[in-house]
Amino acid sequence: MAKKKPLVIITRKLPDRVETRMCELFDTRLNIDDQPMTRAQLLEAVKVADVIVPTVTDRIDAEVIREAGPQLQLIANFGNGVDNIAIGAALERGIIVTNTPGVLTEDTADMTMALILAVARRIVEGAGAIPSGEWSGWSPTWMLGRRITGKRLGIVGMGRIGQAVARRARAFGLQIHYHNRRRLSSAIEEQLEATYWDSLDQMLARMDIVSVNCPHTPATYHLLSARRLKYLRPEAILINTARGEVIDENALIKMLEAGEVAGAGLDVFEHEPSVSPKLLRLARTGKVTLLPHMGSATTEGRVDMGEKVIINIKAFWDGHRPPDRVLASML
């Protein structure tokens, strides 16, 4: 007798290729309209699902997990970060949590470099000047940006994405510096020509560009606090393609308004999807470049994420350890 297929509930619309394969393998409930589930819908879903597939915008907190039925065995997150899930509460209930690491590395690193170039060279402002009619011809002093070759890039978080950013940045002639919870091996440091800083404060004070590439955990919440942001030089620019909560957004806004930092490129925000009106005003002045959390938004990346989710579910339901299981010790 064939083993019963697990009931898998997906909270958002995924690429057609991924959904089709899930329907072939599992008893799958899709979100055809792609509207975010309400809290009531999430609570109802965990009461009946064997497996739930949330995304980074779904808050699977301790209350949601407490309401889960005894049949819920796996939370297969469609995303690398798991700050949207109460991992400890899940593990206490014996619920396995998986994520999709590794597949978004190159896409996010590409977007980081794109934001570095966009802010330093004022690309968004320049692109808007033509359709607005502001451009009347070439001028030797108009729309001047800053050269990035020869500048110092400080990377906060030197995991997969941070290292991918470093590889790209070296090709643009940037000098690589980094701060990380653990120092990299000497072989990787030599390969990337990277300088390690044990003190984040000291690194921030010396960089021309700072890129945030660490995950959001309790330990990294407001890692770039108001106090730490003050170490940035007035000509420095700050890039964030990680999580908005890593930076004290209000403190950064005040510094941008006061001219205490040259600019910022943000793909993530502290209170997503809400974006501070002050940031929107700064964007209109050209001091910041804002993107709607697009760092991993490639067709290939989304399909790869979905395939990882499928592998994790299939492995678990077949009685094997899911390859991307998240443990409390990893956070």
C-alpha positions as CSV (number, residue, x, y, z in Angstrom):
1,M,0.0,0.0,0.0
2,A,1.4,3.4,-1.1
3,K,2.3,5.8,1.7
4,K,-0.2,8.7,2.1
5,K,1.0,11.9,0.5
6,P,1.6,14.8,2.9
7,L,-0.8,17.7,2.9
8,V,1.4,20.6,1.9
9,I,0.1,24.2,2.2
10,I,2.0,26.9,0.3
11,T,1.4,30.4,1.6
12,R,2.2,32.3,-1.7
13,K,2.3,31.6,-5.4
14,L,5.5,30.0,-6.5
15,P,6.9,29.5,-10.0
16,D,4.6,27.3,-12.1
17,R,7.4,24.7,-12.6
18,V,7.8,24.4,-8.8
19,E,4.0,24.2,-8.1
20,T,3.5,21.6,-10.8
21,R,6.2,19.3,-9.3
22,M,4.7,19.8,-5.8
23,C,1.3,18.8,-7.1
24,E,2.8,15.7,-8.6
25,L,4.5,14.6,-5.4
26,F,2.3,15.9,-2.6
27,D,-1.3,16.7,-1.7
28,T,-0.7,20.4,-2.4
29,R,-2.8,23.4,-1.7
30,L,-1.7,26.4,-3.7
31,N,-2.2,30.1,-3.2
32,I,-3.5,30.9,-6.7
33,D,-4.3,34.6,-6.1
34,D,-0.9,35.2,-4.5
35,Q,-2.4,37.4,-1.7
36,P,-0.5,37.1,1.6
37,M,-2.3,34.9,4.1
38,T,-4.0,36.7,6.9
39,R,-3.1,35.6,10.4
40,A,-6.4,33.8,10.7
41,Q,-5.6,31.9,7.5
42,L,-2.1,31.0,8.8
43,L,-3.6,29.7,12.0
44,E,-6.1,27.6,10.1
45,A,-3.4,26.3,7.8
46,V,-1.1,25.0,10.6
47,K,-4.1,23.2,12.2
48,V,-4.5,20.9,9.2
49,A,-1.2,20.8,7.2
50,D,1.4,18.1,7.5
51,V,3.9,20.5,5.9
52,I,3.6,24.3,5.6
53,V,5.7,26.2,3.1
54,P,5.9,29.9,4.3
55,T,7.9,32.7,2.8
56,V,10.0,35.3,4.5
57,T,7.0,37.6,4.9
58,D,4.9,35.1,6.8
59,R,5.3,35.4,10.6
60,I,5.3,31.9,12.0
61,D,5.7,33.0,15.6
62,A,5.3,31.1,18.8
63,E,1.5,31.7,18.9
64,V,1.1,30.2,15.4
65,I,3.1,27.2,16.3
66,R,1.1,26.7,19.5
67,E,-2.0,26.5,17.4
68,A,-0.5,23.9,15.1
69,G,-2.2,20.5,14.9
70,P,-0.3,17.4,16.0
71,Q,0.1,16.4,12.3
72,L,2.3,19.4,11.5
73,Q,5.8,18.0,11.2
74,L,7.7,20.3,8.9
75,I,8.0,24.0,8.2
76,A,9.8,24.1,4.8
77,N,10.7,27.8,4.5
78,F,10.8,29.3,1.0
79,G,13.8,31.5,1.7
80,N,17.3,31.5,3.2
81,G,16.6,33.6,6.3
82,V,14.4,32.1,9.0
83,D,13.9,35.2,11.2
84,N,10.2,34.9,10.3
85,I,9.9,31.6,12.2
86,A,10.1,31.0,15.9
87,I,12.7,28.2,15.6
88,G,12.8,27.5,19.3
89,A,9.1,27.1,19.6
90,A,9.0,24.8,16.6
91,L,11.8,22.6,17.9
92,E,10.1,22.3,21.3
93,R,7.0,20.9,19.5
94,G,9.2,18.5,17.5
95,I,8.5,20.4,14.3
96,I,11.4,20.3,11.8
97,V,12.4,23.6,10.1
98,T,14.2,23.8,6.8
99,N,15.3,26.7,4.6
100,T,16.9,27.2,1.1
101,P,20.6,28.2,1.6
102,G,23.1,28.8,-1.1
103,V,20.9,29.2,-4.1
104,L,20.5,33.0,-3.7
105,T,24.1,33.8,-3.2
106,E,25.1,35.0,-6.7
107,D,21.8,36.9,-7.3
108,T,22.1,38.8,-4.0
109,A,25.8,39.6,-4.6
110,D,24.9,40.9,-8.1
111,M,22.3,43.2,-6.6
112,T,24.8,44.4,-3.9
113,M,27.2,45.4,-6.6
114,A,24.4,47.0,-8.6
115,L,23.5,49.2,-5.6
116,I,27.1,50.1,-5.0
117,L,27.4,51.4,-8.5
118,A,23.9,53.0,-8.5
119,V,24.7,55.1,-5.4
120,A,28.3,55.9,-6.2
121,R,27.5,56.9,-9.8
122,R,24.0,58.3,-9.3
123,I,22.5,56.0,-11.8
124,V,18.9,56.3,-10.8
125,E,19.1,60.1,-10.8
126,G,20.7,60.0,-14.2
127,A,18.2,57.6,-15.6
128,G,15.4,59.9,-14.5
129,A,16.9,63.0,-15.9
130,I,16.1,62.1,-19.5
131,P,12.4,61.3,-19.3
132,S,11.8,64.2,-17.0
133,G,13.4,66.6,-19.5
134,E,16.0,67.8,-17.0
135,W,18.9,66.8,-19.3
136,S,19.9,69.5,-21.8
137,G,23.2,68.0,-22.9
138,W,26.6,66.9,-21.6
139,S,28.3,69.1,-19.0
140,P,31.7,68.7,-17.3
141,T,30.3,69.4,-13.8
142,W,26.7,68.0,-13.9
143,M,25.6,64.7,-12.2
144,L,29.1,63.9,-10.8
145,G,29.4,60.7,-8.9
146,R,32.3,59.0,-7.3
147,R,34.8,56.5,-8.6
148,I,34.7,53.2,-6.8
149,T,38.1,51.8,-8.0
150,G,40.7,52.0,-5.3
151,K,38.1,52.6,-2.6
152,R,37.8,50.5,0.6
153,L,34.8,48.2,0.9
154,G,33.9,46.9,4.4
155,I,31.7,43.8,4.3
156,V,29.6,43.1,7.4
157,G,29.0,39.3,7.4
158,M,31.4,37.2,5.3
159,G,29.4,34.1,4.6
160,R,28.5,32.9,1.2
161,I,27.0,36.2,0.0
162,G,29.7,38.3,1.6
163,Q,32.4,36.3,-0.2
164,A,30.5,36.5,-3.5
165,V,30.3,40.3,-3.1
166,A,34.1,40.4,-2.3
167,R,34.8,38.4,-5.5
168,R,32.9,40.9,-7.6
169,A,34.2,43.9,-5.8
170,R,37.8,42.9,-6.4
171,A,37.1,42.9,-10.2
172,F,36.1,46.5,-9.8
173,G,39.3,47.4,-8.1
174,L,37.9,47.7,-4.5
175,Q,40.0,46.9,-1.5
176,I,38.3,44.2,0.6
177,H,37.8,44.5,4.3
178,Y,35.4,42.5,6.5
179,H,34.0,41.9,9.9
180,N,32.5,38.5,10.7
181,R,31.5,36.4,13.7
182,R,34.3,34.0,12.9
183,R,37.5,34.9,11.0
184,L,37.9,33.2,7.6
185,S,40.7,30.8,6.9
186,S,44.0,32.3,5.7
187,A,43.5,30.6,2.4
188,I,40.2,32.3,1.7
189,E,41.6,35.7,3.0
190,E,44.5,35.3,0.6
191,Q,42.2,34.4,-2.3
192,L,40.0,37.4,-1.7
193,E,42.9,39.7,-0.6
194,A,40.7,40.5,2.4
195,T,41.6,42.3,5.6
196,Y,39.9,41.1,8.7
197,W,38.7,43.4,11.5
198,D,37.9,42.0,14.9
199,S,36.4,45.4,15.8
200,L,33.4,46.4,13.7
201,D,33.6,49.9,15.1
202,Q,37.2,50.3,13.8
203,M,36.4,49.0,10.4
204,L,33.4,51.2,9.9
205,A,35.5,54.3,10.7
206,R,37.9,53.5,7.8
207,M,35.6,52.4,5.0
208,D,34.4,54.3,1.9
209,I,31.6,51.8,1.3
210,V,30.0,49.4,3.8
211,S,27.9,46.5,2.7
212,V,25.6,44.6,5.1
213,N,25.5,40.9,4.2
214,C,24.8,39.2,7.5
215,P,21.6,37.4,8.5
216,H,19.1,38.9,10.9
217,T,19.2,37.1,14.3
218,P,18.8,38.4,17.8
219,A,22.5,39.0,17.9
220,T,22.5,41.2,14.8
221,Y,19.4,43.2,15.5
222,H,20.5,46.9,15.1
223,L,24.1,45.6,14.8
224,L,24.6,49.0,13.0
225,S,23.2,51.0,15.9
226,A,23.0,54.7,16.2
227,R,26.3,54.6,18.0
228,R,28.0,52.5,15.4
229,L,26.6,54.5,12.4
230,K,28.4,57.5,13.8
231,Y,31.7,55.9,13.0
232,L,30.9,56.2,9.3
233,R,32.8,58.9,7.4
234,P,30.8,61.7,5.9
235,E,31.8,60.5,2.4
236,A,30.9,56.9,3.0
237,I,27.9,55.1,1.5
238,L,26.0,52.2,3.1
239,I,24.5,49.3,1.2
240,N,22.0,46.8,2.7
241,T,20.8,43.7,0.8
242,A,20.5,41.5,3.9
243,R,17.7,42.4,6.4
244,G,16.4,45.9,7.3
245,E,16.5,45.1,11.1
246,V,20.3,44.9,11.1
247,I,20.4,48.7,10.8
248,D,18.8,51.3,13.0
249,E,16.9,52.9,10.2
250,N,15.8,56.0,12.1
251,A,19.4,56.7,13.0
252,L,20.5,56.3,9.4
253,I,17.8,58.6,8.2
254,K,18.9,61.3,10.6
255,M,22.5,61.0,9.4
256,L,21.5,61.2,5.8
257,E,19.3,64.2,6.4
258,A,22.2,65.9,8.3
259,G,24.7,65.1,5.6
260,E,26.7,62.9,8.0
261,V,26.9,60.1,5.5
262,A,27.0,60.5,1.7
263,G,24.3,58.0,0.6
264,A,22.7,54.6,1.0
265,G,21.4,51.9,-1.2
266,L,18.7,49.8,0.5
267,D,16.9,46.7,-0.8
268,V,15.4,45.9,2.6
269,F,13.7,48.0,5.3
270,E,13.2,47.7,9.0
271,H,9.4,47.6,8.8
272,E,8.7,45.9,5.5
273,P,6.6,46.4,3.5
274,S,6.2,49.8,5.0
275,V,8.9,52.3,3.9
276,S,9.5,55.4,6.0
277,P,8.2,58.6,4.3
278,K,11.5,60.2,5.3
279,L,13.4,57.6,3.2
280,L,11.0,58.3,0.3
281,R,11.8,62.0,0.5
282,L,15.5,61.3,0.6
283,A,15.1,59.1,-2.5
284,R,13.7,62.1,-4.3
285,T,16.7,64.1,-3.5
286,G,19.1,61.4,-4.7
287,K,20.6,60.6,-1.3
288,V,19.3,57.1,-1.2
289,T,18.5,54.4,-3.8
290,L,15.5,52.3,-2.7
291,L,14.6,48.9,-4.2
292,P,11.6,46.7,-3.3
293,H,13.5,43.7,-1.8
294,M,14.7,42.5,-5.2
295,G,18.0,41.0,-4.2
296,S,17.1,37.4,-5.0
297,A,14.5,38.2,-7.6
298,T,15.6,36.1,-10.6
299,T,13.6,33.4,-12.3
300,E,16.5,30.9,-11.9
301,G,16.9,31.8,-8.2
302,R,13.2,31.3,-7.4
303,V,13.1,28.0,-9.2
304,D,16.2,26.8,-7.4
305,M,14.6,27.8,-4.0
306,G,11.5,25.8,-4.9
307,E,13.5,22.8,-5.8
308,K,15.3,22.9,-2.5
309,V,11.9,23.1,-0.7
310,I,10.8,20.0,-2.6
311,I,14.0,18.1,-1.8
312,N,13.6,18.9,1.9
313,I,9.9,17.8,2.0
314,K,10.6,14.6,0.0
315,A,13.6,13.6,2.1
316,F,11.7,14.2,5.3
317,W,8.6,12.4,4.3
318,D,10.7,9.4,3.0
319,G,12.2,9.1,6.5
320,H,15.5,10.8,5.8
321,R,17.1,13.9,7.4
322,P,16.3,17.0,5.3
323,P,19.5,18.4,3.8
324,D,18.7,22.0,4.9
325,R,17.5,21.4,8.4
326,V,17.8,24.5,10.6
327,L,19.0,24.0,14.2
328,A,18.9,26.5,17.1
329,S,22.7,26.3,17.3
330,M,22.9,27.7,13.7
331,L,21.2,31.0,14.7
